[in-house]
Amino acid sequence: MDKIELIKNIMTEFAEDTGLSGSNRPKRRYLWTDAFGVCNFLGPYRRTGEQKWLELALLLVDQVHI
């Protein structure tokens, strides 16, 4: 598995575990991990151009600012 695939897998799991996407889990927001999460979602977006990663970054920012 290459690095970008590993990052994508980790960040998908983060999104699901914290209730950001794809699960019925309650939303859990923590400023520090979410700040890193935004940066880490933007990495795959910049490398692949897949819109999903930009959308997750923006969704996370929106949830933090509620």
PDB file of N, CA, C and O in Angstrom:
ATOM      1  N   MET A   1       0.858  -1.183   0.000  1.00  0.00           N
ATOM      2  CA  MET A   1       0.000   0.000   0.000  1.00  0.00           C
ATOM      3  C   MET A   1       0.899   1.238   0.000  1.00  0.00           C
ATOM      4  O   MET A   1       1.824   1.343   0.805  1.00  0.00           O
ATOM      5  N   ASP A   2       0.620   2.163  -0.900  1.00  0.00           N
ATOM      6  CA  ASP A   2       1.438   3.375  -0.924  1.00  0.00           C
ATOM      7  C   ASP A   2       0.965   4.362   0.143  1.00  0.00           C
ATOM      8  O   ASP A   2      -0.083   4.179   0.763  1.00  0.00           O
ATOM      9  N   LYS A   3       1.750   5.395   0.337  1.00  0.00           N
ATOM     10  CA  LYS A   3       1.491   6.348   1.427  1.00  0.00           C
ATOM     11  C   LYS A   3       0.140   7.036   1.311  1.00  0.00           C
ATOM     12  O   LYS A   3      -0.564   7.194   2.308  1.00  0.00           O
ATOM     13  N   ILE A   4      -0.225   7.443   0.111  1.00  0.00           N
ATOM     14  CA  ILE A   4      -1.490   8.176  -0.043  1.00  0.00           C
ATOM     15  C   ILE A   4      -2.679   7.265   0.275  1.00  0.00           C
ATOM     16  O   ILE A   4      -3.666   7.720   0.852  1.00  0.00           O
ATOM     17  N   GLU A   5      -2.594   6.002  -0.092  1.00  0.00           N
ATOM     18  CA  GLU A   5      -3.676   5.066   0.234  1.00  0.00           C
ATOM     19  C   GLU A   5      -3.767   4.853   1.744  1.00  0.00           C
ATOM     20  O   GLU A   5      -4.864   4.761   2.296  1.00  0.00           O
ATOM     21  N   LEU A   6      -2.630   4.776   2.400  1.00  0.00           N
ATOM     22  CA  LEU A   6      -2.609   4.639   3.857  1.00  0.00           C
ATOM     23  C   LEU A   6      -3.254   5.854   4.517  1.00  0.00           C
ATOM     24  O   LEU A   6      -4.060   5.710   5.437  1.00  0.00           O
ATOM     25  N   ILE A   7      -2.904   7.043   4.051  1.00  0.00           N
ATOM     26  CA  ILE A   7      -3.488   8.279   4.592  1.00  0.00           C
ATOM     27  C   ILE A   7      -4.995   8.291   4.361  1.00  0.00           C
ATOM     28  O   ILE A   7      -5.759   8.637   5.263  1.00  0.00           O
ATOM     29  N   LYS A   8      -5.421   7.920   3.171  1.00  0.00           N
ATOM     30  CA  LYS A   8      -6.852   7.904   2.870  1.00  0.00           C
ATOM     31  C   LYS A   8      -7.598   6.929   3.775  1.00  0.00           C
ATOM     32  O   LYS A   8      -8.698   7.234   4.237  1.00  0.00           O
ATOM     33  N   ASN A   9      -7.020   5.773   4.030  1.00  0.00           N
ATOM     34  CA  ASN A   9      -7.656   4.796   4.922  1.00  0.00           C
ATOM     35  C   ASN A   9      -7.748   5.328   6.345  1.00  0.00           C
ATOM     36  O   ASN A   9      -8.790   5.205   6.989  1.00  0.00           O
ATOM     37  N   ILE A  10      -6.674   5.914   6.833  1.00  0.00           N
ATOM     38  CA  ILE A  10      -6.672   6.467   8.197  1.00  0.00           C
ATOM     39  C   ILE A  10      -7.699   7.583   8.329  1.00  0.00           C
ATOM     40  O   ILE A  10      -8.434   7.638   9.314  1.00  0.00           O
ATOM     41  N   MET A  11      -7.753   8.469   7.346  1.00  0.00           N
ATOM     42  CA  MET A  11      -8.665   9.605   7.432  1.00  0.00           C
ATOM     43  C   MET A  11     -10.126   9.193   7.250  1.00  0.00           C
ATOM     44  O   MET A  11     -11.021   9.809   7.828  1.00  0.00           O
ATOM     45  N   THR A  12     -10.369   8.156   6.449  1.00  0.00           N
ATOM     46  CA  THR A  12     -11.728   7.630   6.331  1.00  0.00           C
ATOM     47  C   THR A  12     -12.174   7.066   7.670  1.00  0.00           C
ATOM     48  O   THR A  12     -13.307   7.291   8.095  1.00  0.00           O
ATOM     49  N   GLU A  13     -11.294   6.339   8.332  1.00  0.00           N
ATOM     50  CA  GLU A  13     -11.607   5.796   9.649  1.00  0.00           C
ATOM     51  C   GLU A  13     -11.833   6.912  10.666  1.00  0.00           C
ATOM     52  O   GLU A  13     -12.747   6.821  11.487  1.00  0.00           O
ATOM     53  N   PHE A  14     -11.018   7.960  10.624  1.00  0.00           N
ATOM     54  CA  PHE A  14     -11.191   9.112  11.514  1.00  0.00           C
ATOM     55  C   PHE A  14     -12.576   9.734  11.305  1.00  0.00           C
ATOM     56  O   PHE A  14     -13.278  10.027  12.273  1.00  0.00           O
ATOM     57  N   ALA A  15     -12.968   9.935  10.042  1.00  0.00           N
ATOM     58  CA  ALA A  15     -14.262  10.546   9.742  1.00  0.00           C
ATOM     59  C   ALA A  15     -15.405   9.694  10.276  1.00  0.00           C
ATOM     60  O   ALA A  15     -16.373  10.226  10.818  1.00  0.00           O
ATOM     61  N   GLU A  16     -15.301   8.387  10.128  1.00  0.00           N
ATOM     62  CA  GLU A  16     -16.356   7.505  10.609  1.00  0.00           C
ATOM     63  C   GLU A  16     -16.376   7.431  12.134  1.00  0.00           C
ATOM     64  O   GLU A  16     -17.443   7.499  12.744  1.00  0.00           O
ATOM     65  N   ASP A  17     -15.201   7.293  12.752  1.00  0.00           N
ATOM     66  CA  ASP A  17     -15.115   7.150  14.210  1.00  0.00           C
ATOM     67  C   ASP A  17     -15.590   8.392  14.965  1.00  0.00           C
ATOM     68  O   ASP A  17     -16.108   8.280  16.076  1.00  0.00           O
ATOM     69  N   THR A  18     -15.419   9.555  14.378  1.00  0.00           N
ATOM     70  CA  THR A  18     -15.794  10.795  15.067  1.00  0.00           C
ATOM     71  C   THR A  18     -17.152  11.330  14.636  1.00  0.00           C
ATOM     72  O   THR A  18     -17.540  12.434  15.018  1.00  0.00           O
ATOM     73  N   GLY A  19     -17.879  10.540  13.836  1.00  0.00           N
ATOM     74  CA  GLY A  19     -19.223  10.937  13.430  1.00  0.00           C
ATOM     75  C   GLY A  19     -19.265  11.984  12.338  1.00  0.00           C
ATOM     76  O   GLY A  19     -20.308  12.594  12.107  1.00  0.00           O
ATOM     77  N   LEU A  20     -18.151  12.201  11.665  1.00  0.00           N
ATOM     78  CA  LEU A  20     -18.126  13.195  10.589  1.00  0.00           C
ATOM     79  C   LEU A  20     -18.868  12.679   9.364  1.00  0.00           C
ATOM     80  O   LEU A  20     -19.589  13.432   8.709  1.00  0.00           O
ATOM     81  N   SER A  21     -18.694  11.403   9.053  1.00  0.00           N
ATOM     82  CA  SER A  21     -19.375  10.859   7.878  1.00  0.00           C
ATOM     83  C   SER A  21     -19.536   9.349   7.988  1.00  0.00           C
ATOM     84  O   SER A  21     -18.829   8.677   8.739  1.00  0.00           O
ATOM     85  N   GLY A  22     -20.477   8.846   7.225  1.00  0.00           N
ATOM     86  CA  GLY A  22     -20.635   7.424   7.011  1.00  0.00           C
ATOM     87  C   GLY A  22     -20.989   6.573   8.213  1.00  0.00           C
ATOM     88  O   GLY A  22     -20.859   5.350   8.155  1.00  0.00           O
ATOM     89  N   SER A  23     -21.426   7.173   9.282  1.00  0.00           N
ATOM     90  CA  SER A  23     -21.798   6.345  10.427  1.00  0.00           C
ATOM     91  C   SER A  23     -22.917   7.021  11.207  1.00  0.00           C
ATOM     92  O   SER A  23     -23.217   8.201  11.026  1.00  0.00           O
ATOM     93  N   ASN A  24     -23.511   6.236  12.067  1.00  0.00           N
ATOM     94  CA  ASN A  24     -24.566   6.779  12.942  1.00  0.00           C
ATOM     95  C   ASN A  24     -24.000   7.149  14.300  1.00  0.00           C
ATOM     96  O   ASN A  24     -24.747   7.372  15.253  1.00  0.00           O
ATOM     97  N   ARG A  25     -22.703   7.212  14.386  1.00  0.00           N
ATOM     98  CA  ARG A  25     -22.070   7.551  15.657  1.00  0.00           C
ATOM     99  C   ARG A  25     -22.288   9.021  15.982  1.00  0.00           C
ATOM    100  O   ARG A  25     -22.404   9.852  15.082  1.00  0.00           O
ATOM    101  N   PRO A  26     -22.343   9.338  17.277  1.00  0.00           N
ATOM    102  CA  PRO A  26     -22.484  10.754  17.645  1.00  0.00           C
ATOM    103  C   PRO A  26     -21.259  11.552  17.200  1.00  0.00           C
ATOM    104  O   PRO A  26     -20.139  11.042  17.159  1.00  0.00           O
ATOM    105  N   LYS A  27     -21.504  12.788  16.878  1.00  0.00           N
ATOM    106  CA  LYS A  27     -20.404  13.663  16.464  1.00  0.00           C
ATOM    107  C   LYS A  27     -19.539  14.003  17.677  1.00  0.00           C
ATOM    108  O   LYS A  27     -20.042  14.447  18.709  1.00  0.00           O
ATOM    109  N   ARG A  28     -18.241  13.788  17.536  1.00  0.00           N
ATOM    110  CA  ARG A  28     -17.292  14.108  18.606  1.00  0.00           C
ATOM    111  C   ARG A  28     -16.276  15.082  18.038  1.00  0.00           C
ATOM    112  O   ARG A  28     -15.530  14.746  17.118  1.00  0.00           O
ATOM    113  N   ARG A  29     -16.247  16.264  18.575  1.00  0.00           N
ATOM    114  CA  ARG A  29     -15.328  17.276  18.082  1.00  0.00           C
ATOM    115  C   ARG A  29     -14.312  17.613  19.172  1.00  0.00           C
ATOM    116  O   ARG A  29     -14.678  17.865  20.320  1.00  0.00           O
ATOM    117  N   TYR A  30     -13.049  17.613  18.801  1.00  0.00           N
ATOM    118  CA  TYR A  30     -11.944  18.016  19.671  1.00  0.00           C
ATOM    119  C   TYR A  30     -11.062  18.943  18.850  1.00  0.00           C
ATOM    120  O   TYR A  30     -10.578  18.566  17.783  1.00  0.00           O
ATOM    121  N   LEU A  31     -10.861  20.131  19.339  1.00  0.00           N
ATOM    122  CA  LEU A  31     -10.189  21.171  18.564  1.00  0.00           C
ATOM    123  C   LEU A  31      -8.849  20.723  17.980  1.00  0.00           C
ATOM    124  O   LEU A  31      -8.595  20.918  16.792  1.00  0.00           O
ATOM    125  N   TRP A  32      -8.000  20.130  18.801  1.00  0.00           N
ATOM    126  CA  TRP A  32      -6.656  19.787  18.317  1.00  0.00           C
ATOM    127  C   TRP A  32      -6.692  18.698  17.261  1.00  0.00           C
ATOM    128  O   TRP A  32      -6.065  18.840  16.211  1.00  0.00           O
ATOM    129  N   THR A  33      -7.407  17.620  17.516  1.00  0.00           N
ATOM    130  CA  THR A  33      -7.438  16.549  16.518  1.00  0.00           C
ATOM    131  C   THR A  33      -8.177  17.002  15.260  1.00  0.00           C
ATOM    132  O   THR A  33      -7.827  16.591  14.154  1.00  0.00           O
ATOM    133  N   ASP A  34      -9.186  17.836  15.421  1.00  0.00           N
ATOM    134  CA  ASP A  34      -9.904  18.331  14.249  1.00  0.00           C
ATOM    135  C   ASP A  34      -9.042  19.268  13.409  1.00  0.00           C
ATOM    136  O   ASP A  34      -9.144  19.263  12.183  1.00  0.00           O
ATOM    137  N   ALA A  35      -8.199  20.066  14.048  1.00  0.00           N
ATOM    138  CA  ALA A  35      -7.291  20.942  13.296  1.00  0.00           C
ATOM    139  C   ALA A  35      -6.336  20.101  12.443  1.00  0.00           C
ATOM    140  O   ALA A  35      -6.104  20.402  11.272  1.00  0.00           O
ATOM    141  N   PHE A  36      -5.792  19.056  13.042  1.00  0.00           N
ATOM    142  CA  PHE A  36      -4.936  18.153  12.272  1.00  0.00           C
ATOM    143  C   PHE A  36      -5.745  17.429  11.205  1.00  0.00           C
ATOM    144  O   PHE A  36      -5.257  17.191  10.100  1.00  0.00           O
ATOM    145  N   GLY A  37      -6.982  17.082  11.540  1.00  0.00           N
ATOM    146  CA  GLY A  37      -7.843  16.402  10.580  1.00  0.00           C
ATOM    147  C   GLY A  37      -8.073  17.229   9.324  1.00  0.00           C
ATOM    148  O   GLY A  37      -8.015  16.698   8.215  1.00  0.00           O
ATOM    149  N   VAL A  38      -8.332  18.515   9.483  1.00  0.00           N
ATOM    150  CA  VAL A  38      -8.538  19.389   8.318  1.00  0.00           C
ATOM    151  C   VAL A  38      -7.297  19.351   7.418  1.00  0.00           C
ATOM    152  O   VAL A  38      -7.406  19.177   6.204  1.00  0.00           O
ATOM    153  N   CYS A  39      -6.141  19.513   8.019  1.00  0.00           N
ATOM    154  CA  CYS A  39      -4.893  19.469   7.236  1.00  0.00           C
ATOM    155  C   CYS A  39      -4.719  18.117   6.561  1.00  0.00           C
ATOM    156  O   CYS A  39      -4.305  18.037   5.404  1.00  0.00           O
ATOM    157  N   ASN A  40      -5.040  17.056   7.293  1.00  0.00           N
ATOM    158  CA  ASN A  40      -4.852  15.719   6.745  1.00  0.00           C
ATOM    159  C   ASN A  40      -5.878  15.359   5.678  1.00  0.00           C
ATOM    160  O   ASN A  40      -5.598  14.503   4.839  1.00  0.00           O
ATOM    161  N   PHE A  41      -7.051  15.980   5.678  1.00  0.00           N
ATOM    162  CA  PHE A  41      -7.993  15.801   4.588  1.00  0.00           C
ATOM    163  C   PHE A  41      -7.525  16.554   3.339  1.00  0.00           C
ATOM    164  O   PHE A  41      -7.747  16.103   2.215  1.00  0.00           O
ATOM    165  N   LEU A  42      -6.889  17.683   3.542  1.00  0.00           N
ATOM    166  CA  LEU A  42      -6.434  18.469   2.393  1.00  0.00           C
ATOM    167  C   LEU A  42      -5.260  17.819   1.665  1.00  0.00           C
ATOM    168  O   LEU A  42      -5.071  18.043   0.469  1.00  0.00           O
ATOM    169  N   GLY A  43      -4.470  17.014   2.382  1.00  0.00           N
ATOM    170  CA  GLY A  43      -3.342  16.325   1.745  1.00  0.00           C
ATOM    171  C   GLY A  43      -3.788  15.403   0.618  1.00  0.00           C
ATOM    172  O   GLY A  43      -3.303  15.537  -0.505  1.00  0.00           O
ATOM    173  N   PRO A  44      -4.705  14.463   0.891  1.00  0.00           N
ATOM    174  CA  PRO A  44      -5.181  13.602  -0.203  1.00  0.00           C
ATOM    175  C   PRO A  44      -5.875  14.390  -1.310  1.00  0.00           C
ATOM    176  O   PRO A  44      -5.778  14.031  -2.483  1.00  0.00           O
ATOM    177  N   TYR A  45      -6.575  15.466  -0.941  1.00  0.00           N
ATOM    178  CA  TYR A  45      -7.219  16.294  -1.969  1.00  0.00           C
ATOM    179  C   TYR A  45      -6.176  16.889  -2.913  1.00  0.00           C
ATOM    180  O   TYR A  45      -6.342  16.859  -4.133  1.00  0.00           O
ATOM    181  N   ARG A  46      -5.109  17.425  -2.342  1.00  0.00           N
ATOM    182  CA  ARG A  46      -4.061  18.030  -3.175  1.00  0.00           C
ATOM    183  C   ARG A  46      -3.344  16.990  -4.034  1.00  0.00           C
ATOM    184  O   ARG A  46      -2.960  17.278  -5.167  1.00  0.00           O
ATOM    185  N   ARG A  47      -3.164  15.787  -3.497  1.00  0.00           N
ATOM    186  CA  ARG A  47      -2.449  14.739  -4.227  1.00  0.00           C
ATOM    187  C   ARG A  47      -3.288  14.075  -5.307  1.00  0.00           C
ATOM    188  O   ARG A  47      -2.768  13.703  -6.359  1.00  0.00           O
ATOM    189  N   THR A  48      -4.605  13.921  -5.049  1.00  0.00           N
ATOM    190  CA  THR A  48      -5.443  13.156  -5.970  1.00  0.00           C
ATOM    191  C   THR A  48      -6.460  14.003  -6.719  1.00  0.00           C
ATOM    192  O   THR A  48      -6.926  13.618  -7.791  1.00  0.00           O
ATOM    193  N   GLY A  49      -6.806  15.163  -6.154  1.00  0.00           N
ATOM    194  CA  GLY A  49      -7.851  15.984  -6.754  1.00  0.00           C
ATOM    195  C   GLY A  49      -9.251  15.459  -6.495  1.00  0.00           C
ATOM    196  O   GLY A  49     -10.220  15.989  -7.037  1.00  0.00           O
ATOM    197  N   GLU A  50      -9.372  14.406  -5.658  1.00  0.00           N
ATOM    198  CA  GLU A  50     -10.685  13.840  -5.359  1.00  0.00           C
ATOM    199  C   GLU A  50     -11.459  14.803  -4.459  1.00  0.00           C
ATOM    200  O   GLU A  50     -11.021  15.135  -3.358  1.00  0.00           O
ATOM    201  N   GLN A  51     -12.598  15.236  -4.943  1.00  0.00           N
ATOM    202  CA  GLN A  51     -13.424  16.238  -4.265  1.00  0.00           C
ATOM    203  C   GLN A  51     -13.850  15.799  -2.875  1.00  0.00           C
ATOM    204  O   GLN A  51     -14.048  16.636  -1.994  1.00  0.00           O
ATOM    205  N   LYS A  52     -13.995  14.489  -2.669  1.00  0.00           N
ATOM    206  CA  LYS A  52     -14.425  13.938  -1.382  1.00  0.00           C
ATOM    207  C   LYS A  52     -13.592  14.486  -0.230  1.00  0.00           C
ATOM    208  O   LYS A  52     -14.134  14.803   0.828  1.00  0.00           O
ATOM    209  N   TRP A  53     -12.287  14.600  -0.422  1.00  0.00           N
ATOM    210  CA  TRP A  53     -11.387  15.012   0.655  1.00  0.00           C
ATOM    211  C   TRP A  53     -11.552  16.488   0.982  1.00  0.00           C
ATOM    212  O   TRP A  53     -11.487  16.871   2.150  1.00  0.00           O
ATOM    213  N   LEU A  54     -11.762  17.316  -0.020  1.00  0.00           N
ATOM    214  CA  LEU A  54     -12.029  18.738   0.217  1.00  0.00           C
ATOM    215  C   LEU A  54     -13.362  18.905   0.945  1.00  0.00           C
ATOM    216  O   LEU A  54     -13.473  19.717   1.864  1.00  0.00           O
ATOM    217  N   GLU A  55     -14.365  18.141   0.537  1.00  0.00           N
ATOM    218  CA  GLU A  55     -15.672  18.218   1.176  1.00  0.00           C
ATOM    219  C   GLU A  55     -15.600  17.816   2.642  1.00  0.00           C
ATOM    220  O   GLU A  55     -16.239  18.441   3.488  1.00  0.00           O
ATOM    221  N   LEU A  56     -14.821  16.772   2.953  1.00  0.00           N
ATOM    222  CA  LEU A  56     -14.664  16.367   4.351  1.00  0.00           C
ATOM    223  C   LEU A  56     -13.957  17.447   5.161  1.00  0.00           C
ATOM    224  O   LEU A  56     -14.332  17.705   6.305  1.00  0.00           O
ATOM    225  N   ALA A  57     -12.949  18.073   4.587  1.00  0.00           N
ATOM    226  CA  ALA A  57     -12.244  19.152   5.285  1.00  0.00           C
ATOM    227  C   ALA A  57     -13.199  20.300   5.593  1.00  0.00           C
ATOM    228  O   ALA A  57     -13.212  20.818   6.709  1.00  0.00           O
ATOM    229  N   LEU A  58     -13.992  20.694   4.611  1.00  0.00           N
ATOM    230  CA  LEU A  58     -14.938  21.799   4.809  1.00  0.00           C
ATOM    231  C   LEU A  58     -16.046  21.425   5.792  1.00  0.00           C
ATOM    232  O   LEU A  58     -16.462  22.256   6.599  1.00  0.00           O
ATOM    233  N   LEU A  59     -16.524  20.187   5.730  1.00  0.00           N
ATOM    234  CA  LEU A  59     -17.539  19.724   6.669  1.00  0.00           C
ATOM    235  C   LEU A  59     -17.001  19.758   8.093  1.00  0.00           C
ATOM    236  O   LEU A  59     -17.708  20.154   9.019  1.00  0.00           O
ATOM    237  N   LEU A  60     -15.768  19.351   8.264  1.00  0.00           N
ATOM    238  CA  LEU A  60     -15.160  19.361   9.593  1.00  0.00           C
ATOM    239  C   LEU A  60     -15.032  20.793  10.118  1.00  0.00           C
ATOM    240  O   LEU A  60     -15.323  21.048  11.286  1.00  0.00           O
ATOM    241  N   VAL A  61     -14.608  21.712   9.284  1.00  0.00           N
ATOM    242  CA  VAL A  61     -14.518  23.114   9.695  1.00  0.00           C
ATOM    243  C   VAL A  61     -15.902  23.618  10.100  1.00  0.00           C
ATOM    244  O   VAL A  61     -16.040  24.297  11.117  1.00  0.00           O
ATOM    245  N   ASP A  62     -16.922  23.291   9.315  1.00  0.00           N
ATOM    246  CA  ASP A  62     -18.285  23.728   9.644  1.00  0.00           C
ATOM    247  C   ASP A  62     -18.735  23.169  10.989  1.00  0.00           C
ATOM    248  O   ASP A  62     -19.347  23.889  11.779  1.00  0.00           O
ATOM    249  N   GLN A  63     -18.447  21.903  11.264  1.00  0.00           N
ATOM    250  CA  GLN A  63     -18.873  21.307  12.521  1.00  0.00           C
ATOM    251  C   GLN A  63     -18.148  21.908  13.723  1.00  0.00           C
ATOM    252  O   GLN A  63     -18.733  22.056  14.796  1.00  0.00           O
ATOM    253  N   VAL A  64     -16.901  22.245  13.545  1.00  0.00           N
ATOM    254  CA  VAL A  64     -16.124  22.829  14.640  1.00  0.00           C
ATOM    255  C   VAL A  64     -16.650  24.213  14.998  1.00  0.00           C
ATOM    256  O   VAL A  64     -16.616  24.611  16.162  1.00  0.00           O
ATOM    257  N   HIS A  65     -17.136  24.945  13.999  1.00  0.00           N
ATOM    258  CA  HIS A  65     -17.577  26.324  14.226  1.00  0.00           C
ATOM    259  C   HIS A  65     -19.049  26.441  14.597  1.00  0.00           C
ATOM    260  O   HIS A  65     -19.584  27.549  14.633  1.00  0.00           O
ATOM    261  N   ILE A  66     -19.705  25.339  14.869  1.00  0.00           N
ATOM    262  CA  ILE A  66     -21.126  25.394  15.270  1.00  0.00           C
ATOM    263  C   ILE A  66     -21.222  25.700  16.738  1.00  0.00           C
ATOM    264  O   ILE A  66     -22.324  25.792  17.279  1.00  0.00           O
TER     265      ILE A  66
END
